Each structure stands twice: as structure tokens, then as C-alpha cells.
Amino acid sequence: LALSPDWILPLPPLAPPTLAEADVIIDLGYGIKNEAGMNLAAELKEMLEGMGLAPLFGATRKVTQDLKLQPLEAQIGQTGVRVNPKLIIALGISGAPQHIDYIGTRADILCFNKDREAPLMKLNQTRSAPRVHPVAGDLFVTVRQLIDELKKTG
């Protein structure tokens, strides 16, 4: 039996993962403030991609609806999507229940916030999961330090 080229169809391209399926999320809060914060987050995302990770942006309602720095599909929380990644890098997120309650329990959260008393920074005191690793300080300084350290190891 002869093989006909008509019988062979290319496989469709794989669909990129959705936010709900992502293993790594850079979660953006109101603390990123503006386009400068988005640029810093984009630089971090590019650095992580260079390390073989595939981070997606997630965001709070304030980032999607008030600041309009991300599309509505990126919104995590009560009026957005539920996620359960392995790693979340939270930039300027206070930790409102409407957002945090929609993050699964398998995550490690690296939380950058200048407010040491922000609910997300203290989440380990009230919940065993997800695990939060707080980094106190101005995220424009501390995230820059993280990027610089990743460049050294890169």
C-alpha cells in the first residue's frame, strides 16, 4: 500500500498554558504602580524564561481594572481565575482574601512588599499553605536585587 501525502496531517500546535494551568506566576499587585513597575516585572519574566521557566503574569483586580496594566484574563481571585502554581512571585500584593483565597495550597510564594504588616507577608501565621517567603522592602529595590543575583547565576 503506497503512502499518500494526503493521509499525513501536521499536528496542531500545542496551546500555551493558561493562567489556571501555570506552574510559575508573577503576580502583580497595586504596588507595581505604573508602567515602570510593569517594565521591572517584564525584566524579571525574561530572566526566568532564560532559566527555562515559563512564567505567566497574574494580577489583582486593581491592576487589571484600575491601573489597566494587564488584561482581565490575568485577574486572579473572586472575580477572576483560580490558580494552583508551584511558584508565585508576588510583587506589591497586600493579600486581600478576594485574591489569596483563589491561590491553591501547593505554591511557594516569594512575596515582595514594603509593608511588613500586609496580610500576605504574614500569611504563614494563620495558614500552613501556601508557604510565603516574605521579602520586606521597596520592590523596585528588592526585585532589582533579585534580578541582579539571577544574572550572576545565569
C-alpha positions as MATLAB code, in Angstrom:
seq = 'LALSPDWILPLPPLAPPTLAEADVIIDLGYGIKNEAGMNLAAELKEMLEGMGLAPLFGATRKVTQDLKLQPLEAQIGQTGVRVNPKLIIALGISGAPQHIDYIGTRADILCFNKDREAPLMKLNQTRSAPRVHPVAGDLFVTVRQLIDELKKTG';
ca = [
       0.000    0.000    0.000;
       1.512    3.322   -1.022;
       1.582    6.165    1.478;
      -0.205    9.221    0.191;
       0.797   12.726    1.343;
      -2.925   13.444    1.720;
      -3.042   10.995    4.631;
      -0.494   12.863    6.694;
      -1.681   15.903    8.553;
       0.585   18.004   10.718;
      -0.272   18.050   14.387;
      -1.868   21.277   15.551;
       0.437   23.485   17.591;
       0.308   22.987   21.341;
      -1.808   25.582   23.070;
       0.130   27.722   25.520;
      -0.737   27.070   29.163;
      -3.480   29.161   30.667;
      -3.058   31.068   33.903;
      -5.050   28.358   35.698;
      -2.527   25.742   34.480;
       0.671   27.752   35.016;
       3.429   26.388   37.236;
       5.075   29.798   37.706;
       3.172   33.083   38.068;
       4.451   36.607   38.515;
       1.532   38.041   40.456;
       1.165   41.814   40.117;
      -0.427   43.979   42.780;
      -1.209   47.660   43.122;
       2.318   48.210   44.479;
       3.787   47.981   40.975;
       2.149   51.392   40.495;
       2.609   52.045   36.783;
       4.451   51.227   33.573;
       7.815   51.358   35.413;
       6.615   48.511   37.641;
       5.417   46.577   34.604;
       8.823   47.036   32.971;
      10.537   45.652   36.072;
       8.142   42.687   36.110;
       8.764   42.095   32.390;
      12.511   42.085   33.013;
      12.061   39.514   35.785;
       9.860   37.409   33.483;
      12.501   37.499   30.752;
      15.194   36.466   33.235;
      13.098   33.493   34.426;
      12.392   32.451   30.826;
      16.135   32.477   30.208;
      16.434   29.983   33.072;
      13.998   27.609   31.363;
      10.873   28.582   33.315;
       7.609   29.664   31.695;
       6.127   32.321   33.979;
       2.803   33.949   33.234;
       1.547   37.242   34.585;
      -1.327   37.173   37.026;
      -2.761   40.248   38.687;
      -5.130   41.666   41.237;
      -8.355   43.414   40.294;
      -6.722   46.791   40.914;
      -4.039   46.044   38.311;
      -6.472   44.806   35.663;
      -9.398   47.169   36.250;
      -7.966   50.294   37.896;
      -4.416   50.548   36.536;
      -5.317   48.629   33.341;
      -1.775   47.229   33.145;
      -2.954   43.663   32.438;
      -5.969   42.231   30.619;
      -8.954   40.924   32.579;
      -7.900   37.341   31.746;
      -4.868   37.845   34.014;
      -7.012   38.556   37.068;
      -6.651   36.069   39.913;
      -9.353   35.922   42.538;
     -13.040   36.061   43.252;
     -13.815   37.917   40.018;
     -11.018   36.218   38.082;
      -9.411   32.807   37.833;
      -8.378   30.244   40.455;
      -4.700   29.190   40.238;
      -2.520   26.483   41.803;
       1.063   27.053   40.629;
       4.257   25.716   42.174;
       5.773   29.200   42.461;
       4.315   32.683   42.726;
       6.453   35.785   42.756;
       4.123   38.363   44.280;
       5.032   41.966   43.516;
       3.274   44.582   45.634;
       0.314   42.433   46.670;
      -1.298   43.210   50.020;
      -3.104   39.906   50.272;
      -6.814   40.619   50.236;
      -8.883   37.447   50.753;
     -10.646   38.024   47.405;
      -7.258   37.340   45.787;
      -5.400   34.997   48.150;
      -8.308   32.601   48.668;
      -8.098   31.718   44.964;
      -4.477   30.565   45.119;
      -4.022   26.837   45.658;
      -2.077   25.291   48.505;
       0.894   23.824   46.617;
       2.509   27.209   45.947;
       5.599   28.743   47.422;
       5.082   32.500   47.342;
       8.067   34.814   47.186;
       6.375   37.995   48.391;
       7.916   41.429   47.730;
       6.218   44.184   49.727;
       7.344   47.232   51.688;
       4.525   46.748   54.214;
       5.715   44.118   56.701;
       2.177   44.006   58.119;
       0.473   43.251   54.787;
      -1.764   40.170   55.135;
       0.204   38.199   52.529;
       3.503   38.937   54.284;
       2.060   37.406   57.490;
       0.010   34.604   55.903;
       2.253   31.900   57.435;
       0.980   32.941   60.859;
      -2.582   31.889   60.024;
      -2.208   29.209   57.325;
       0.209   26.379   56.686;
      -0.242   26.611   52.908;
       0.557   28.191   50.593;
       4.021   28.854   52.024;
       5.044   32.520   51.959;
       8.624   33.751   51.895;
       8.376   37.497   52.662;
      10.922   39.955   51.274;
      10.361   43.274   53.020;
      11.377   46.459   51.288;
      10.684   48.620   48.281;
      10.007   46.162   45.449;
      11.756   48.471   42.992;
      14.933   47.838   45.009;
      14.430   44.232   46.157;
      13.229   42.863   42.806;
      16.147   44.623   41.100;
      18.448   42.848   43.596;
      16.818   39.514   42.733;
      17.300   40.126   39.004;
      20.950   41.044   39.585;
      21.512   37.862   41.619;
      19.857   35.736   38.933;
      22.146   37.306   36.324;
      25.167   36.201   38.351;
      23.970   32.599   38.493;
      22.574   32.619   34.955;
];
